[in-house]
Amino acid sequence: MSSSPRRDVIRIDLSAGTVTRDRVPASWRRDYLGGKGLGARYLYDELDPGTDPLGPDNRLCLLLGPLSGYLPGESRYAAITKSPLTGVFLDSYSGGSFADALAGALPEAFGFVIEGVADGPRTVTVTDGEVRIEDAADLWGADAAETDAAIDGSVACIGPAGENRVAYATIASDGGDHHAGRGGAGAVMGAKRLKAVAVRGEPPTLPDELAGLRDRYAAAYRDDDTGRWQAAGETVESVDFANEVGVLSTRGWQGGRFDDAGDIGIEAVREAATGRENAEDAVPGGFRVDTDEGESIPRGGALMSLGAGLGVDDVETVVRLASICDRLGMDAISAGNAVAWAMRAGDGVGRGSAGGSPQAGSGEGSRSPDPTGRSDGLDPDLSFGDADAAAALLSAIATRSTDLGDVLADGVARAEKRRDGGAVPTVKSMELPSYDPRGAAGMALAYATSDRGGCHRRARPVEREAFQRDEWTTADRVATVIGAQNVRSTLWSLVVDDFAGETMWSDLGAEWLAAVGIEYDRESLATLGERVWTLVRLFNVREGIDRADDSLPDLFEEPLPDGPAAGRTVDREAFDAMLDAYYAARGWSPDGVPTADTVDRLGLRAVVDDETPLGSATAAGDGNTSTDGPRGRGP
């Protein structure tokens, strides 16, 4: 079969109102494949240090991989930009119909590189391969479900949270069932006044040469541990797992075990559900649950952050909160943590003296005086378990319609700087998901070194370490985290389904690439993953990131008060030694900066510009290209 036809990107300049097609350099396609790798290359090449994430010069890349539309599992696209939440690199991924439609409608293109700011609301539409910029004034203000219903075709859109530049706004598809979720890609889209990208087209036809390969991989996934896990409970099972091992963050990170987890876990969701997403598939998707606003598909991360995290113990109520986030276009993990921050403050937990007037937010929504009349905007009646108050605050965040909502719309880290509230942890200003690292020290390293901020998707050592806490060594944790980070950098450059992609860990996609005429072996793909991870680190270093940012909040030095991990902490000295070992294995300096030797080894010397510092010496060792971390699953 001939090689993959993807060669181009569609350039959209919203300021100029122009659409052009550019050829991606052959060396970029070879060294970065697509998806995460290609997006990292564009951001590093085209953004100046200090570029405003919400300004016209930031790029928003919506990208596919060379095999999009062919691979088993659910097709996905990558949203890649500079994050308004963290100020560093962001890659976020979404499934649903949009990726398949884009792959079919633009078979020669990886996707879009979008810049500029339109002078009014716009949509980008793809019809019969033609890309146009169109007026969208009538859609501004609509939520994700309303926007999807109003547009013909497969849609990636923002809701009110994106329009109001909430720092953790999402890009939603399928009426809010799927999201490019973390880090605020939706806020970048809103700042550009881009309401939606709509694709009118069919998924690509699977070539005969690939049909047998896809069937074989799909069958392998059905028999894989992760495939059986997903078929049984999808990501909802994560609630029960985290609670069982004592790492389920509860009531704003005040505990590691939720006594009512059974009321929001897998059995409760099964009982409330009306069916499964893609129920006809051998490995179905999420559970469909009816709410007053329409059907919702809750994911494990939402149930953890909006359920246990807020002390809400009724599954249908938690699903209602998740549905609010989905329709408004807001990351449920960050939003849940923001509400928990306010609830801790309202309960008087972890709060000092608050005061002062808030600064103006970055959104364009209207703000009204705080209804409590308090100068600090914190509601003394906002307490854990109060779902109605949580729902009201979520809406206020998305619209920036109250003083407190406006403060929290910029993220917990900025809220903490503007007024004292409840202690809720962040890494690089990104709110953490609900796996408490005090119960699994490897997660402390995974969070601290995640390239987009506090994230569990890069590596999830908790799934093994939680059962072997006293057996794992520093070397085990470092190898596991680096291995997973490298593998996922490769697979996210192919833009594979996170779960079905488990079947590709053995060769990192080499067999699939060979089937379309692109020759790699596993070693070269492993190096590609490390190259992508290192290029992202260089981007972040150029933005000022160093060892001080690869750290955890002091909260985790306090012992967990309950559950199987009770009494455990993140020991600062042990963590520092683990970080030293991580840097050494990566071939980075003791300050976390890739060295010249590492840059040369990965073929990045010609890429690095004069504004990017390089480390002068490694902490120890000579780099690590291992990709033999454990497979993982999670919300």
C-alpha positions as CSV (number, residue, x, y, z in Angstrom):
1,M,0.0,0.0,0.0
2,S,1.2,3.5,-0.7
3,S,2.3,5.7,2.2
4,S,0.0,7.8,4.3
5,P,-1.4,10.7,2.3
6,R,-1.3,13.2,5.1
7,R,1.2,15.9,4.1
8,D,-0.4,19.3,4.8
9,V,-1.9,21.5,7.5
10,I,-4.7,24.0,7.0
11,R,-3.6,27.4,8.1
12,I,-6.4,29.7,9.4
13,D,-5.6,33.3,10.3
14,L,-8.7,34.6,12.0
15,S,-7.4,38.2,12.1
16,A,-7.0,38.3,8.3
17,G,-9.9,35.9,7.6
18,T,-7.7,33.7,5.4
19,V,-7.4,30.0,4.8
20,T,-4.3,28.5,3.3
21,R,-2.8,25.0,2.9
22,D,0.9,24.4,3.8
23,R,3.1,21.4,3.3
24,V,4.5,19.9,6.5
25,P,8.3,19.4,6.0
26,A,9.1,15.8,5.4
27,S,11.7,15.8,8.2
28,W,8.9,17.0,10.6
29,R,6.7,14.2,9.5
30,R,9.5,11.7,10.0
31,D,10.7,12.9,13.4
32,Y,7.3,13.8,15.0
33,L,4.6,11.8,13.0
34,G,1.6,14.0,13.8
35,G,-0.6,14.8,16.8
36,K,1.4,15.7,19.9
37,G,4.8,15.6,18.2
38,L,3.8,17.8,15.2
39,G,2.0,20.2,17.5
40,A,5.0,20.5,19.7
41,R,7.2,21.3,16.7
42,Y,4.8,24.0,15.5
43,L,4.5,25.6,18.9
44,Y,8.2,25.6,19.5
45,D,9.0,27.0,16.0
46,E,6.3,29.7,15.9
47,L,5.7,31.0,19.4
48,D,8.0,33.6,21.0
49,P,8.8,33.1,24.7
50,G,6.2,34.9,26.8
51,T,3.4,34.8,24.2
52,D,0.1,35.5,25.7
53,P,-2.0,32.3,25.6
54,L,-5.1,34.4,25.1
55,G,-3.5,36.7,22.5
56,P,-3.6,36.6,18.7
57,D,-0.1,35.2,18.4
58,N,-0.9,31.9,20.2
59,R,-1.5,28.9,18.0
60,L,-4.3,26.5,18.4
61,C,-3.5,23.2,16.6
62,L,-6.3,20.6,16.0
63,L,-4.4,17.7,14.7
64,L,-4.7,14.1,13.6
65,G,-2.1,11.4,13.1
66,P,-0.9,9.5,10.0
67,L,-3.3,6.6,10.8
68,S,-6.4,8.5,11.9
69,G,-9.6,6.9,10.9
70,Y,-8.0,3.5,10.5
71,L,-6.9,2.4,14.0
72,P,-9.0,0.2,16.3
73,G,-10.9,1.9,19.1
74,E,-12.3,5.4,19.0
75,S,-10.7,7.9,16.7
76,R,-9.3,11.0,18.5
77,Y,-7.8,14.4,17.7
78,A,-5.2,16.4,19.6
79,A,-5.8,20.0,20.7
80,I,-2.4,21.6,21.2
81,T,-1.7,25.1,22.3
82,K,-0.1,27.2,25.0
83,S,-2.2,26.9,28.1
84,P,-4.0,29.9,29.7
85,L,-4.1,27.9,33.0
86,T,-0.4,27.0,33.3
87,G,1.4,29.2,30.8
88,V,3.2,26.2,29.3
89,F,2.6,23.5,26.7
90,L,-0.8,21.9,26.5
91,D,-1.9,18.8,24.7
92,S,-5.4,17.5,25.2
93,Y,-7.3,14.7,23.4
94,S,-10.9,14.1,22.5
95,G,-12.8,11.2,21.0
96,G,-16.2,11.1,19.3
97,S,-17.4,11.8,15.8
98,F,-15.3,14.9,15.1
99,A,-11.9,13.1,14.5
100,D,-13.4,10.5,12.1
101,A,-15.2,13.2,10.1
102,L,-12.1,15.3,9.9
103,A,-10.0,12.4,8.8
104,G,-12.5,11.6,6.0
105,A,-13.1,15.2,4.9
106,L,-9.4,16.2,4.7
107,P,-7.5,13.0,3.8
108,E,-4.3,14.8,2.9
109,A,-4.2,17.1,5.9
110,F,-3.2,16.6,9.6
111,G,-5.7,19.3,10.6
112,F,-5.6,23.0,11.5
113,V,-3.1,25.5,12.8
114,I,-5.2,28.5,13.9
115,E,-3.9,32.0,14.8
116,G,-5.2,35.5,15.1
117,V,-8.4,36.9,16.6
118,A,-11.6,37.4,14.6
119,D,-13.5,40.6,14.9
120,G,-16.7,38.7,15.9
121,P,-17.8,35.2,16.5
122,R,-16.9,32.7,13.8
123,T,-17.1,29.1,12.8
124,V,-14.7,27.2,10.6
125,T,-16.6,24.8,8.3
126,V,-15.4,22.0,6.2
127,T,-17.7,20.9,3.3
128,D,-16.6,18.7,0.4
129,G,-12.9,19.4,1.3
130,E,-13.4,23.2,1.2
131,V,-12.6,25.1,4.4
132,R,-14.4,28.4,5.0
133,I,-14.7,30.9,7.9
134,E,-18.3,31.9,8.6
135,D,-20.2,34.2,10.9
136,A,-21.4,32.7,14.2
137,A,-23.0,35.6,16.0
138,D,-26.2,33.7,16.5
139,L,-24.4,30.9,18.3
140,W,-22.5,33.0,20.8
141,G,-23.9,32.3,24.2
142,A,-25.1,28.8,23.4
143,D,-23.9,25.8,25.4
144,A,-22.2,22.8,23.9
145,A,-25.4,20.8,23.4
146,E,-27.2,23.7,21.8
147,T,-24.3,24.5,19.5
148,D,-24.0,21.0,18.4
149,A,-27.7,20.7,17.6
150,A,-27.6,24.0,15.6
151,I,-24.8,23.0,13.3
152,D,-25.0,20.4,10.6
153,G,-22.0,18.0,10.8
154,S,-19.5,16.9,13.4
155,V,-18.6,19.7,15.7
156,A,-15.8,20.7,18.0
157,C,-17.1,23.8,19.9
158,I,-16.9,25.9,23.0
159,G,-19.7,26.7,25.5
160,P,-20.0,29.8,27.7
161,A,-16.9,28.8,29.7
162,G,-14.7,29.1,26.6
163,E,-16.4,32.3,25.5
164,N,-15.6,33.8,28.9
165,R,-12.1,32.5,28.8
166,V,-12.3,30.3,31.9
167,A,-8.8,29.0,32.2
168,Y,-9.9,25.4,32.1
169,A,-12.5,25.6,29.4
170,T,-12.8,22.6,27.1
171,I,-13.5,22.0,23.4
172,A,-16.6,19.9,23.3
173,S,-17.9,17.4,20.7
174,D,-21.1,15.4,20.3
175,G,-23.1,17.8,22.4
176,G,-20.7,17.6,25.4
177,D,-20.2,13.9,25.5
178,H,-16.5,14.2,24.6
179,H,-14.0,16.9,25.4
180,A,-10.5,18.0,24.8
181,G,-10.6,18.7,28.5
182,R,-7.7,19.8,30.6
183,G,-5.7,23.1,30.5
184,G,-8.0,25.5,28.8
185,A,-7.8,24.9,25.0
186,G,-11.5,26.1,25.0
187,A,-10.4,29.4,26.5
188,V,-7.9,29.9,23.7
189,M,-10.6,29.2,21.2
190,G,-12.9,31.7,22.9
191,A,-10.2,34.3,22.9
192,K,-9.9,33.9,19.2
193,R,-13.7,34.3,19.0
194,L,-13.9,30.9,17.3
195,K,-17.2,29.2,18.4
196,A,-16.9,26.0,16.5
197,V,-15.2,23.9,13.9
198,A,-17.8,21.9,11.9
199,V,-17.0,19.1,9.5
200,R,-19.5,17.8,7.1
201,G,-18.1,14.5,5.8
202,E,-18.0,10.7,6.4
203,P,-15.3,8.8,8.2
204,P,-12.6,7.5,5.8
205,T,-13.2,4.1,4.2
206,L,-10.9,1.4,5.7
207,P,-8.7,0.1,2.9
208,D,-8.9,-3.7,2.4
209,E,-5.2,-4.0,3.2
210,L,-5.9,-2.7,6.7
211,A,-9.2,-4.4,7.5
212,G,-7.6,-7.6,8.7
213,L,-5.0,-5.8,10.7
214,R,-7.7,-3.7,12.5
215,D,-9.8,-6.8,13.2
216,R,-6.8,-8.6,14.7
217,Y,-5.9,-5.7,17.0
218,A,-9.5,-5.2,18.0
219,A,-9.7,-8.9,19.0
220,A,-6.5,-8.6,20.9
221,Y,-7.8,-5.6,22.8
222,R,-11.0,-7.4,23.7
223,D,-8.9,-10.1,25.4
224,D,-6.5,-7.6,27.0
225,D,-6.8,-6.8,30.7
226,T,-7.6,-3.1,29.9
227,G,-10.2,-4.1,27.2
228,R,-12.0,-6.4,29.7
229,W,-11.8,-3.6,32.3
230,Q,-13.2,-1.0,29.9
231,A,-16.0,-3.3,28.8
232,A,-17.0,-4.0,32.4
233,G,-16.9,-0.5,33.8
234,E,-15.1,2.0,31.6
235,T,-13.4,4.7,33.7
236,V,-16.1,4.7,36.3
237,E,-14.4,1.8,38.0
238,S,-11.6,4.2,39.0
239,V,-13.7,5.5,41.8
240,D,-13.9,2.1,43.4
241,F,-10.2,1.4,42.8
242,A,-9.0,4.7,44.3
243,N,-11.2,4.3,47.3
244,E,-10.1,0.7,47.9
245,V,-6.4,1.6,48.0
246,G,-7.0,4.8,50.0
247,V,-5.9,7.4,47.4
248,L,-9.3,8.9,46.6
249,S,-9.1,12.6,47.4
250,T,-12.2,13.4,49.5
251,R,-13.8,16.7,50.6
252,G,-11.1,18.9,49.1
253,W,-8.1,16.7,49.7
254,Q,-8.9,16.2,53.4
255,G,-8.9,12.4,53.3
256,G,-8.0,9.5,51.1
257,R,-11.2,7.4,51.5
258,F,-14.8,8.3,50.9
259,D,-17.2,6.3,53.0
260,D,-20.0,6.7,50.5
261,A,-18.0,5.7,47.4
262,G,-20.3,2.8,46.8
263,D,-23.1,5.4,46.1
264,I,-21.2,7.0,43.3
265,G,-19.1,4.1,42.0
266,I,-19.6,1.5,39.3
267,E,-22.6,-0.4,40.7
268,A,-24.5,2.9,41.4
269,V,-23.7,4.1,37.8
270,R,-24.8,0.8,36.3
271,E,-28.1,1.0,38.2
272,A,-28.7,4.6,37.1
273,A,-27.7,4.1,33.5
274,T,-30.0,3.6,30.6
275,G,-27.4,2.0,28.4
276,R,-23.8,2.3,27.1
277,E,-22.2,4.6,24.5
278,N,-21.4,2.6,21.4
279,A,-23.2,-0.3,23.0
280,E,-23.0,-2.3,19.8
281,D,-19.2,-2.5,19.9
282,A,-17.5,-5.4,21.5
283,V,-15.9,-2.9,23.9
284,P,-18.6,-0.3,24.7
285,G,-17.9,3.2,25.9
286,G,-19.3,5.2,28.8
287,F,-22.6,4.8,30.6
288,R,-25.6,6.9,29.5
289,V,-27.5,8.5,32.4
290,D,-30.6,10.7,32.1
291,T,-30.6,14.1,33.8
292,D,-33.2,17.0,33.7
293,E,-31.0,18.7,31.1
294,G,-30.7,15.6,28.9
295,E,-28.5,12.5,28.7
296,S,-25.0,12.6,30.2
297,I,-22.1,10.3,30.0
298,P,-20.1,10.6,33.3
299,R,-16.4,9.7,33.3
300,G,-14.4,8.5,36.3
301,G,-12.6,11.8,36.8
302,A,-15.8,13.7,37.0
303,L,-17.3,11.3,39.5
304,M,-14.2,11.5,41.7
305,S,-13.8,15.3,41.6
306,L,-17.5,16.3,41.7
307,G,-18.5,13.4,44.0
308,A,-16.0,12.4,46.6
309,G,-14.1,15.6,46.1
310,L,-17.2,17.7,47.0
311,G,-18.7,15.2,49.5
312,V,-21.7,14.5,47.3
313,D,-22.9,10.9,47.8
314,D,-25.7,10.5,45.3
315,V,-24.8,9.3,41.8
316,E,-27.6,11.0,39.9
317,T,-26.7,14.3,41.7
318,V,-23.0,13.9,40.7
319,V,-24.0,13.2,37.1
320,R,-26.1,16.4,37.1
321,L,-23.0,18.3,38.2
322,A,-20.9,16.6,35.5
323,S,-23.6,17.5,32.9
324,I,-23.4,21.2,33.9
325,C,-19.6,21.1,33.2
326,D,-20.2,19.2,30.0
327,R,-22.7,21.6,28.6
328,L,-20.9,24.8,29.8
329,G,-17.7,23.4,28.4
330,M,-15.6,23.2,31.5
331,D,-13.0,20.6,32.7
332,A,-14.7,18.7,35.5
333,I,-11.5,18.0,37.4
334,S,-10.4,21.6,37.6
335,A,-13.9,22.8,38.2
336,G,-14.5,20.3,41.0
337,N,-11.3,21.4,42.6
338,A,-12.2,25.0,42.3
339,V,-15.6,24.4,44.1
340,A,-13.8,22.3,46.7
341,W,-11.4,25.2,47.3
342,A,-14.4,27.5,48.0
343,M,-16.1,24.8,50.2
344,R,-13.0,24.4,52.3
345,A,-12.9,28.2,52.8
346,G,-16.6,28.3,53.6
347,D,-16.1,25.5,56.2
348,G,-13.1,27.4,57.6
349,V,-10.7,24.7,56.6
350,G,-7.2,25.7,55.5
351,R,-8.2,29.3,55.4
352,G,-6.4,32.3,56.8
353,S,-7.6,35.9,56.8
354,A,-9.2,36.8,53.5
355,G,-9.7,40.2,52.1
356,G,-9.1,42.7,49.4
357,S,-11.0,43.3,46.3
358,P,-10.6,40.9,43.3
359,Q,-8.7,41.9,40.2
360,A,-10.5,42.0,36.9
361,G,-10.7,38.6,35.3
362,S,-9.7,37.8,31.8
363,G,-13.2,36.9,30.6
364,E,-15.8,39.1,29.0
365,G,-18.8,37.9,31.0
366,S,-20.6,40.3,33.3
367,R,-19.8,40.3,37.0
368,S,-22.2,41.2,39.7
369,P,-21.5,42.0,43.4
370,D,-21.0,38.9,45.6
371,P,-24.5,38.1,47.0
372,T,-23.0,37.3,50.5
373,G,-21.8,40.9,50.8
374,R,-18.4,39.6,52.1
375,S,-15.4,41.6,51.0
376,D,-13.5,38.4,50.2
377,G,-16.4,36.9,48.1
378,L,-16.3,33.6,50.0
379,D,-19.6,32.1,51.0
380,P,-19.8,30.9,54.6
381,D,-22.8,28.7,53.8
382,L,-21.0,26.9,51.0
383,S,-20.2,23.5,52.5
384,F,-19.3,20.0,51.4
385,G,-22.3,17.9,50.3
386,D,-24.3,20.9,49.2
387,A,-24.9,20.0,45.5
388,D,-27.2,22.8,44.8
389,A,-24.6,25.4,45.9
390,A,-22.0,23.5,43.9
391,A,-24.2,23.7,40.8
392,A,-24.8,27.4,41.2
393,L,-21.1,28.0,41.6
394,L,-20.2,26.0,38.6
395,S,-22.6,28.1,36.5
396,A,-21.1,31.3,38.0
397,I,-17.6,30.2,37.1
398,A,-18.5,29.5,33.5
399,T,-20.2,32.9,33.1
400,R,-18.0,34.9,35.5
401,S,-21.3,36.2,36.8
402,T,-20.3,36.6,40.5
403,D,-17.3,37.8,42.3
404,L,-16.3,34.3,43.5
405,G,-17.1,32.7,40.1
406,D,-14.8,35.2,38.4
407,V,-12.0,34.5,40.8
408,L,-12.2,30.8,40.4
409,A,-12.5,31.0,36.6
410,D,-8.8,31.8,36.5
411,G,-7.9,28.6,38.4
412,V,-7.2,27.6,42.0
413,A,-3.5,28.7,41.9
414,R,-4.5,32.3,40.9
415,A,-7.3,32.3,43.4
416,E,-4.8,31.5,46.1
417,K,-2.7,34.4,45.2
418,R,-5.7,36.8,45.2
419,R,-7.2,35.7,48.4
420,D,-6.8,33.1,51.1
421,G,-9.1,30.1,50.6
422,G,-9.0,26.4,51.1
423,A,-5.8,24.5,50.4
424,V,-6.3,22.6,47.2
425,P,-3.2,21.3,45.4
426,T,-1.9,22.3,42.0
427,V,1.3,21.5,40.0
428,K,2.4,24.2,37.5
429,S,-1.0,25.8,38.3
430,M,-3.0,22.8,37.1
431,E,-5.4,21.3,39.6
432,L,-4.6,17.7,40.4
433,P,-6.9,14.8,39.6
434,S,-8.2,12.7,42.5
435,Y,-5.4,10.2,43.0
436,D,-3.6,11.3,46.2
437,P,0.1,10.9,45.8
438,R,0.6,10.3,49.6
439,G,-0.6,6.8,49.0
440,A,1.7,6.1,46.0
441,A,5.0,8.0,45.8
442,G,5.3,7.3,42.1
443,M,2.3,9.5,41.5
444,A,4.1,12.3,43.2
445,L,6.9,12.0,40.6
446,A,4.3,11.7,37.8
447,Y,2.5,14.8,38.8
448,A,5.6,16.8,39.4
449,T,7.2,16.0,36.0
450,S,4.1,16.0,33.9
451,D,4.7,18.3,30.9
452,R,1.3,20.0,31.0
453,G,0.9,20.4,34.8
454,G,-0.6,18.2,37.4
455,C,-1.9,15.3,35.3
456,H,-2.4,11.5,35.7
457,R,-2.6,10.7,32.0
458,R,1.2,10.9,31.3
459,A,1.9,8.1,33.8
460,R,-0.2,6.3,36.4
461,P,2.2,4.2,38.6
462,V,-0.5,4.2,41.3
463,E,-2.2,1.3,39.6
464,R,0.6,-1.1,40.5
465,E,2.4,0.8,43.3
466,A,-0.7,1.0,45.5
467,F,-0.6,-2.8,46.0
468,Q,3.2,-2.9,46.4
469,R,4.0,0.3,48.3
470,D,6.8,-1.1,50.5
471,E,8.4,-3.1,47.7
472,W,8.9,-0.3,45.1
473,T,12.3,1.5,44.9
474,T,13.2,4.9,43.6
475,A,14.5,3.1,40.5
476,D,11.2,1.4,40.0
477,R,9.3,4.7,40.2
478,V,11.6,6.5,37.9
479,A,11.7,3.8,35.2
480,T,7.9,3.4,35.3
481,V,7.2,7.2,35.0
482,I,9.7,7.8,32.2
483,G,8.6,4.6,30.4
484,A,5.0,5.7,30.4
485,Q,5.8,9.3,29.4
486,N,7.8,8.2,26.4
487,V,5.4,5.6,25.2
488,R,2.4,8.0,25.4
489,S,4.4,10.7,23.6
490,T,4.8,8.2,20.7
491,L,1.2,7.0,20.7
492,W,-0.2,10.5,21.1
493,S,1.8,11.5,18.1
494,L,-0.1,8.7,16.3
495,V,-3.2,10.0,18.1
496,V,-4.4,6.5,19.1
497,D,-7.3,5.6,21.4
498,D,-5.8,5.7,24.9
499,F,-7.3,2.3,25.8
500,A,-7.3,0.3,22.5
501,G,-3.8,1.7,22.1
502,E,-2.7,-0.6,24.9
503,T,-2.3,-3.3,22.2
504,M,0.4,-1.2,20.5
505,W,2.8,-0.9,23.5
506,S,4.8,-3.9,22.2
507,D,6.0,-2.3,19.0
508,L,4.7,1.3,19.5
509,G,2.7,1.2,16.2
510,A,5.5,0.0,13.9
511,E,3.3,-2.7,12.3
512,W,0.6,-0.2,11.6
513,L,3.0,2.3,10.1
514,A,4.6,-0.3,7.9
515,A,1.1,-1.2,6.6
516,V,0.9,2.3,5.1
517,G,4.4,2.3,3.9
518,I,6.1,4.2,6.7
519,E,9.1,2.2,8.0
520,Y,10.1,2.4,11.7
521,D,11.3,-0.1,14.2
522,R,10.4,-0.1,17.9
523,E,13.7,1.5,18.9
524,S,13.3,4.4,16.5
525,L,9.7,5.0,17.7
526,A,10.9,4.8,21.3
527,T,13.5,7.5,20.5
528,L,10.7,9.5,18.8
529,G,8.7,9.5,22.0
530,E,11.7,10.7,24.0
531,R,12.4,13.4,21.4
532,V,8.9,14.7,21.6
533,W,8.9,14.7,25.4
534,T,12.2,16.5,25.4
535,L,11.1,19.1,22.8
536,V,8.1,19.9,25.0
537,R,10.5,20.3,28.0
538,L,12.6,22.7,26.0
539,F,9.5,24.7,25.1
540,N,8.6,24.8,28.8
541,V,12.2,25.7,29.9
542,R,12.1,28.6,27.4
543,E,9.0,29.8,29.2
544,G,10.9,29.7,32.5
545,I,10.1,26.3,33.9
546,D,12.8,24.6,36.0
547,R,13.2,22.4,39.0
548,A,11.3,24.7,41.3
549,D,8.2,24.0,39.2
550,D,8.6,20.2,39.3
551,S,7.4,20.2,42.9
552,L,4.4,19.4,45.0
553,P,2.4,21.5,47.5
554,D,3.3,21.3,51.2
555,L,-0.1,19.7,51.8
556,F,1.3,16.4,50.9
557,E,3.8,16.5,53.7
558,E,0.8,16.2,56.1
559,P,-0.1,12.5,56.8
560,L,-3.2,11.1,55.2
561,P,-5.7,10.8,58.0
562,D,-7.7,7.7,57.0
563,G,-8.0,4.7,54.8
564,P,-5.5,2.0,53.9
565,A,-2.8,4.6,53.3
566,A,-3.4,6.4,56.6
567,G,-0.3,8.1,58.0
568,R,1.6,8.2,54.7
569,T,3.1,11.4,53.4
570,V,5.3,12.6,50.5
571,D,8.7,12.8,52.2
572,R,10.4,15.9,50.9
573,E,13.9,14.5,51.1
574,A,12.9,11.2,49.4
575,F,11.0,13.1,46.7
576,D,14.1,15.3,46.0
577,A,16.2,12.2,45.6
578,M,13.7,10.7,43.3
579,L,13.6,13.8,41.2
580,D,17.4,13.8,41.0
581,A,17.2,10.2,39.7
582,Y,14.6,11.2,37.2
583,Y,16.7,14.1,35.8
584,A,19.7,11.8,35.6
585,A,17.8,9.1,33.7
586,R,16.5,11.7,31.3
587,G,19.9,13.3,30.7
588,W,18.9,16.6,32.1
589,S,20.8,18.9,34.5
590,P,20.1,19.0,38.2
591,D,17.8,22.0,37.5
592,G,15.7,20.0,35.1
593,V,17.1,21.4,31.8
594,P,18.0,19.0,28.9
595,T,21.7,19.0,28.3
596,A,23.5,19.6,25.0
597,D,24.5,15.9,24.9
598,T,20.9,14.9,25.2
599,V,19.7,17.4,22.6
600,D,22.4,16.0,20.2
601,R,21.5,12.4,20.9
602,L,17.8,13.1,20.1
603,G,18.5,15.0,16.9
604,L,17.3,18.3,18.3
605,R,20.4,20.4,17.9
606,A,19.2,22.2,14.8
607,V,15.8,22.8,16.4
608,V,16.9,24.6,19.5
609,D,16.9,28.4,19.3
610,D,19.2,30.8,21.1
611,E,16.5,31.7,23.6
612,T,16.4,28.2,25.0
613,P,18.9,27.5,27.8
614,L,20.6,24.1,27.8
615,G,21.9,22.3,30.9
616,S,25.6,22.0,31.3
617,A,25.8,18.7,33.0
618,T,23.6,15.8,33.9
619,A,22.9,14.9,37.5
620,A,24.2,11.4,36.7
621,G,23.8,8.9,34.0
622,D,23.5,9.4,30.3
623,G,19.9,9.4,29.5
624,N,17.1,6.8,29.3
625,T,15.0,5.8,26.3
626,S,13.2,3.0,28.1
627,T,9.6,2.6,27.3
628,D,8.9,-0.4,29.5
629,G,6.6,1.2,32.0
630,P,3.4,-0.6,33.0
631,R,0.3,-0.1,31.0
632,G,-2.3,2.0,32.7
633,R,-5.9,3.1,32.7
634,G,-7.9,5.8,34.4
635,P,-10.4,8.6,33.9
